[in-house]
Amino acid sequence: MSATPLTGHEEEAEIRSSRARGVVVVLSFAGILVALMQTLVLPLVSELPVLLHTTAADASWVITSTLLAGAVATPVISRLADMYGKRRMLLLSLALLIVGSVVCALSGSLAPMVVGRLLQGVGVGVIPLGISIMRDELPPARLGSAMALMSSSMGIGGALGMPAAAAVAQYVHWHVLFWASAGLALVALVLVAALVPESPLRSGGRFDVVGAFGLSAGLVCLLLAVSKGGDWGWSSGATLGLFGAAPLVLLVWGRYQLRTRDPLVDLRTSVRPQVLMTNLASVVVGFAMYAQALVLPQLLQLPEATGYGLGQTMLAAGLCLLPGGLVMPLVSSLSARISAARGPRTSLFIGCLVILCGYVMGLGMTRHVWQITLISAVISAGIAFTYAAMPALIMSAVPTSETAAANGLNSLMRSIGTSSASAVVGVVLSHMVVHLGPNSVPSMEGFRTSFIVGGGAALVAALLSLAIPARRRRAVAGVLAGENA
């Protein structure tokens, strides 16, 4: 029997559905790529001073430069995306990621490596841009699950990137990592150019140059103090000066934003309870996410002679943590369904409780490799829940003309949380140590304290989620139906 021919409307619907699938796949691939880029150098951290002919303190700029570039570029590119086109800014971000990867692949000293990592850092804005494009392009039935997948792509890419980067670093020349990054970014750029349409939505207005410089200055002061305070000394003049300058600069910047006609960040929208509480929750969720990323690999790799280390190689440790990333797309789709039925605030709250459970497990379940793998999977599942819920909460409270800027600010809040976790957990693990031969290594009490700190962050995030107004569920439904907030 021959198949029943499609009617004109059915054929058009099938074409739209196929295009939507292509957009979701391409944008999610780009998000995973950005996460891979961020984890590329982690297996090389201890070797960077030798590879780049520099000191350990100076080599840390390879990490810090990407952090600073991402924090500064994300709100700027997100605002430009609302003004001039999200696809255009996405292509620009991927192009800079390619250039940065090539510069790193050709570098043999610190200066070009830092320049390349700065350019790579701009690519962090790909994820909020991708979520904003999905809002403009996807049909309502696909939007919730697609945003959830895009949000969790950071964790997926990070989990995939660790073992892959460790394997390459262990068996191949380290420059191959960056050539691979450049090649994958080129593939993503071609796919975006071919399959992702440009949104006709524009916010108009002029770009706030003064606001961009002001926000960049405030963020650099804050994040530089957080990320380099351990090297410079937390009581040093440079660290205290930057910590003191950051709030002053940001207060002056905020006053200017309230007075200018076309601000870089619409603070009046940002202080709406739903947006404000979601962004505050993003800070502590980002903290909780990164705390386990600092603790679990060390527990896996410390020698068994400590009495609590599990003696795994770098590659084996990456493979042990891989299930945590693989579970995220499954959980993110569940989070999307719960958000559609009960509201994204419920998904955010559930995710925070799951993260808390993972950290509580860490207080008594670290004697075997499978226990560390289970803890990683539980915390990652919670992160997937929260990251899937946040874009829906943000976009249901802002107009479509500000989607990219609002998502960019939310992404920035998560980055501030991860940077703070790096500083706080770093201080804990560096001060609570035991001696193993001539070296000092973090003690088990230090790890337990880190688990308590991470769990505390998850608890704070859960309480903040309860402060998000529940009355916005209809607005969320409006977003999923393609309406303006």
N, C-alpha and C positions, 0 to 999 in steps of 0.2 A: 504493500500500500504506500502511496506517496504521501509525504508530509503535507499538512495543511499550510498553504501559503500565508505568509504574514500580511496583515493589512498595512496600510500606509502608516497609521498611528503606532502599530505594534513594531514595525520596522524602525521607525524613528526612535521609539523608546528603547529598543535593543541597542541602537547605535549610541544613544546617550549613556546607557548602562555600561557599554564597553569602554567608552571614553572615560567615564567616572572611575572604572577599575584601573585603567591606565594611569590616571592622575594619582590615585592613591598609592599604587605600586611605585611610581617614579618618585613621588615626594617622600615616601617612607624610606626608599633606598637612599635618597639624599640625606635624610636625617640620620640613618645608621652610619653613613659615610662620615658625617661630622663627628659622631661619637668615636668611630674608629680613629680618626685623626687625633682626637684628644688623648687617646690611650696609647698611641704609637710609641711615645718616648718613655713610658713608665718602666718597661723592662730595661731601659738603658740608663736609668737615673744614676745608678752607682758607677757606671762606666763613663759617663759623659766627661768628667774632668780629664780622663786619659784621652778619650776620643777627640776632644776639642782643645787639648793642650791648655787647660785653664785650671782654676781652683774649684773646689766643690761649691763655695759660696757663689762664685760667678756663674758656674754651670746651672745653678738653680734658676737663672734668668730664662732658660729655655722653657721652663714651666710657667714662670711668672709672666713672661711676655704674652703668652697665649691667653692667660687669664685676663690681663689688663685689656688686651685688644678686643676680646669678646665682650667684656663689660662695656667698653666705650662704644664699640661699633653697633651692638645690638639695638639700643634705642634709637641711634641715629639712622641706621639703615631701615628700621621699622617705620620711622616717620617718613622717610623718603619713599618707602613702598606705598604708604597711604596716599602720598601726593602724586607720584609719578608712575606707579605700577608695581605690583608685588612680583610678578614674573620677571620684570626687568631687574629688580634688586636681587632676586634669587639667582639669576644668571651672573650678575656682577659678583655676588658672594662666592659662587662656585669657581668663577674665573680667578679670583684672588686666591682661593684655596689651591688651585692648580699651580699658579705662579709661586706661592709660598712653598708648596711641596717640592717643586723643581729647585728652588733656591736651597732648601734644606738638603736635597739629594746631592747637590754639587758642593756643599760646604764641607770644610775640614777644620774650621776654627769657630770661635764663639760668635763673632760679630755677624757673619752672614747667616748663621744658624738662628740667631735671635730675630733677625729681620724676616727670615722665612717663617718662623713661628708666629711672629706678629701678623703676617699676612694670612696664615692659616687660621688664626684666632677670629678673624672677621667672619669666617664660615659658621660660627656658632649661631648666627642669626637665621640660618636656614630653617631650623625647626619652627620658631614662631611664624616665619614667613609662610612655611608650608601649611600650618594650621589655618592661617588667614586665607590662603588661596582655597583651601577646602571649603571654608564657609561660603566663599563666593561662587564656587563651581559645582559642588556636589548636590545631588538631590537630597531632600530631608531624610529619606530612609537610610542613606549611607553615611550621613554626616557624623553621627555620634560615634560609631565604631571606627570610622576613618580618623577622626581627631584623637581617639584613644590610642590607636596604633601609632600615629605620628608622635604623640607625646611620649610613648614608651620606647621610641626608637633610640633615644639616648642610652637607656639601659641595655637594650638589645645589642647595640653597636659596641658598648663598652665591654659586655660579657664576651662577645665574639672576638673583640680586638685584643684582649689580654693574651689568650693562648696563641693566637695567630702571630702577634708581635713578638711574643717570647720565643716561638719556634723560629721565626726569621732571624731574630737577634742571636739565637744560639747556634744556628747552622749556616747562616748566610751573612754577607756583609751588611752592616746596618743601614747603608744608603738605600738598599732595596726596599726598606720600609717606606721611604718617601717617594721612590719611583712608583711603587704600588699605589700609594695615596694619590699621586698625580694622575695615574691612569684611571683609577676608579672615579675621581672627580671629573675627568674628561668625559667618561661614559655618562655620568649623571648630568653634566651640562648638555650633552647632545640629546639625551632623553627628555630633559625639561624643555629644551628648545623645540623638540618635535611634538611632544604630547601634552604639554601643559599650556592652556590658553592664557592670555592676558585678561585680567578682570577690567571691565569698563568703569568700576567704582573708583572714584577719586575724591580726596578730601579738599583739594584746592589749597589756596593760601600760599604763603611764602615760607621758606625754610628758616627756622630760628637758629641762625649761626651763633649768636651770643649764648643762647640757651644750650646749644650743643657743646660749646667750649666750657661753659659753667658746669654742666653735668659731668663732663669728662674730667675736669679738674677735681671735682669733689670725689668721684669714684676712684680716680687714681690715688688720691691721698688716702682714702679709706682702705682700698684693697692692697696698696703697696705696704701700708703699715701692718695689715693683717698677714700678708704673705711673707714679708721680709723681717718681721719683728723678731722671729726666732734667730735669724742670722745676725741682725744688728744689736739684739738685746732689747727686751720689752721695756726697759727703763732708760734706754738711750735717748739722746736728744732728738735724733732723726725720727724714731718711732713715735715718741710722745708728741713731737711737733706735727707729724702727719695726722695722728689721731685727733689733735686739737684743731687742725686746719679743716679737716673733712666736714664736721658739722657746720662750721662757720660758712664755708663755701657753699654747702648745700642749702643753708638757710637763705643766703643772699640769692642763690639761684632760684629757690622756690618763690621768693618774693617777686623776682623778675618774671617768672612764669605766670603768676597770677595777674600781672599787669600788662603783659604783652598780648597782642590780638591773636597771633598764631603761634602758640607756645609749642615747644618740642614735645612736652608732656602735659596733657590737660589734667592739672592737679585737681580741678573741681570734679572731674569724673573719677579720678584715682582715689578720692576720699569718700566716695560712696561706700557704704558699709560692706556691700557684697564684694566690691573690687579691693578695698583696703584689707579686709579680713582674709580674703583669698591670697593676696600678695604677702601678708604677714605669715600666713600658714606656709606659703611657698618657701620662705626663708628657712623656717625650722624643718620642713620636710627635706629641703636640700641639704641641711646640716645632717639630718638623720641618715640620708642616703649615703653621703660621703664618709661618714664615720665608720660604717661597716666596710667600705672599700679600703680604708686605711688599716683596719684591724685584722680582718680575716686572712688576707694574703700573708701577713707577717706570722700569724699563728701557724699557717700551713708550712711556711718555709723555715722557721726557726729550727735549729737542730734539736734532735730528741734528747740530747744531753741536758737541756734546760729542765726537763721534767714535764713540760707542757707543749713544747714545739713538736711538730709532726714530721719534720725532716723532708719535706717535699721539694722537688726542683721547681724553678720558675715556671717551666712549661706545665708540669703536673698541677701546680697550684692554679694556674689559669684554667686548666681543664676541670678542676674540681669546682670552680666558681661558674663554669659555663651554664649549668642548668638554671641558675638564677636568671640569666638573661633570656634563656629559651622559654621560661614560664611567663615572661612578661606579656607577649602578644596574646596569649590565651587569657590571662587575667584581665588585660585591658579591654577585651571584648565583653567579658562578664561585667566589668565596671560600667561600660557604656549601656548595657541592658538595665542594670540597676539604676543608673542615672535617668534613663528614659522612664522607668516605672516609678521611682521614688525621689528623683531629683539628684543632681550631682553633689549636693552637700552631704547626702547620705553616703555616697561612694567615697567622698573625701574622708569622712569620719571613720568608715570601715577600714579604709586603707591605713589610716594612722594607728588604729588599734592592732592591725595585723603587723605593722612595723614594730610596735611596742612588744607584741608577743615574741617576735624574732629576737629582740634584744634581751628579753627575759630568758629565753632559751639559752642565749649565749652565756648567762651567768653560771650554768651548770652542765652544759653540753658541748665541751670543746676537746674531749679526750680522743676522739676518732675523726678520721677524714670525713666519713659520711655525715657526722654531726655538723661539721662546718659547712658542708654542702647543703644540708637541710636548712641551717640558719640563713645562709645566703639566699636560698630559694624563697623562704618565708618573707624575709625583708624585701626582696625584690618584688614579690607578689604585692606587698603593701605599697611599695613605690609605684607599681603599675596602676593600682587603684587610684592613688592620689593624682598622679600625673595625667590620667585619663579624665579626671573630674575637673581639674583646674581650668582648662580652656573653655569648657561649657559655662562655668561660673563667670569667667571674665567676659565672654562674648555675649552673654545674656544681659549684661549690665552696661555695655558700651554700644554706641551707634556703629553701623557697618563702615563708616568712613574712618573710624579710629581702630579698626580691628587689629591691624599689624602693630601699631604703636602700643596698644594695650597688651597684646601677647608678648611683644618685645620687653615691656617693663616686667611682666610676670616672669619671663625667662631670666631677666637680670636679677630678680629677687632670689631665684633659686641659685644663681651663681654666687651671690653674696653669702648664701647659706653654706654652700660647699666650701667656699674660701674660709669662712669662719670655722668650719669643722676641721679643715686642715690645720689651722692654727691651734685650736683648742686641744684636739686629740694629739697633735704633735708635741705640745707642751706636756701633756699627761704622760705620754709614752717616753719622752726624753728625760723626765724627772723621776719616774718610778721605774727603776732599772735594777738588774742584778748583774753581777760580774761573771763572765764566761771566758776564762783564760784572761788574755790581755784586753778583751773587749767588754763593753757594757751592752746589754740587750734589754728590751722592755720586760718588765716583770709581769707575772700573771695578775697581780693586783692592778697593775697599770691597764691591762686589757679589760679586767672586770670594771674598773672605773670608767673606761671608755664605753663599755656596753651600757653602763648606768647613764652616762651623759647622753648617748644616742637614744636610749629609751625615754629619757626625760624630754628630749626634743620632740619625739613622737607624741608624747602625752600633751605637751604644750600645743602642738599642731592640732590634736584632737579637740582640745578645748577651744581653740580659735575657730575650728570648723563649726562648732556649735553656736558661735557668735554670728555666723553668716545668716542673714535674714532668710527664713524659709519661704517667704511670700513670693520669691522670684521664680518659683517653678513654672508659672505660666510664661514668664519671659524666656525661660530655657526652651519651652515648647515652641515659642515664637521663633527663636533662633533656628531650631531644627526644621521649622516650616519655611525658613528663608525670609523672615520678617526682620525689620529693624528693631533694635532694643528700645 
